[in-house]
Amino acid sequence: MLVAAAACPCPPLLVPEVAAGAAPELDAARAACTDALGVLAAARPDLLVVVGPEDGTGLSGYPAGTPGTFRGFGVDLDVRLGDGEGEAGRELPYGLAVGAWLLGRTGWADAPIEGRGVGESLGAEACLAEGRRIADRADRVALLVLGDASACRTLKAPGYLDERAAPFDAEIARALGSADAGALRALDTGLARELKVSGRAPWQVLAGAADGNTGLSGALLHEDAPYGVGYVVATWS
């Protein structure tokens, strides 16, 4: 059963070594992510599943110890998803690598970890079904859900300015901040794709994991759109 969740953004810029001189601009987001992971630890989970976006339309599993790297961003920095042997030839997609960095930064040792990559084009029903499967994995399951909101908030944003982006992000922040699984289930997949939202599929996995659990409450810890990309940090517990 899902007992806690943390929703965090996953731009590589969250890692100070990648952001370099711009690192202080995301200090508030980093601090909120640290607080969110504290909520997960306080829930005393039996299993932590880290869910994040990856290319494609499928689902991929990443066992504990799977490595990730930020070398593609010009930084000599490697991470691992918790303790374990990983799997030969496997490497974390960027979103899960950011999650591994967050967990390593806070010294997570509260429960076994595994990762789940969710194709950014995976349909809503498949995402919901995956969430339900994850929630059934243990008596007390926690999720770290990685994903960004729209990338179209300003003229200089990666997706340029789209007037639909701000209201879309506001609804995401409201839904995540109030543990409104129904609103996440109903997200417009096509609009999310047009607005370059990387978090749509992971958030719908979260919604599926929450099915039948009416005791969850939410808290919005951070909302901002630096560089024209929406970043939201929220917890469910």
C-alpha positions, 0 to 999 in steps of 0.5 A: 500500500502507498503510505507516502510519496514525494514529487520532485523536479528532475532537471540536471541543473538541480545538481550543483556541479551541473548548474555551476555558476547558476547553482544558487538559483535552485537552492530553494528547490533543492531544500524543498526536495530534501524536506520531501525526502524527510517525509518519505523517511518518516513514513517508515516504508518497507520499499522505496520505488523511484519513478521517473521519465525516460524516452519511449512508450514502455516501462523499465526496471532498474535494480538497486545499485544501477549506476547513472552519470552526469558526464553527458552534461560535462561533469565528472560525476557518477551516482548509484541508485542505492546499494546493490550490484545493479545489472550489467550494461544498465544505466539510469535515465537522466530523471532517475539519475537526479533521483539517485543524486537526491537520495545520495545527498540525503544519505537515504538508508531507510528502506530498499530502493528500486527504480522504474522508468516510465516512457514519456509517451506511455498511455494513462491507463498503462501508467495507472496500472503500473502504479497499482502494481507498485503499491501492491509490492509491499505493506508500506510503499513509498514513491519518489516521483521525478518529473518537470511541469511545462517547459513553455513558461517564457519566451526563452523556455526550451519550448518557447512561450505557450499561454496554456503552460501557466494554467496547466502548471497551476493545476499540477501544483494544486493536484500534487499539493492536495493529493488529488489523484483524480486530477492526475488521472485526468491529465490531458496527455496530448496537451502535456506532450505539446507543453513538453511536460516530462512529469505527466506519466510519472504523476499518473503512476503516482495516481494509480498507486494511490487508488483506494487509499483515501487517507492521503493528504498533500502538501505543496513545498515549492513551486517555481519556473526558473528558465521557463520550466515548471518545477513543483515539489510536493509530498503525500502522506 
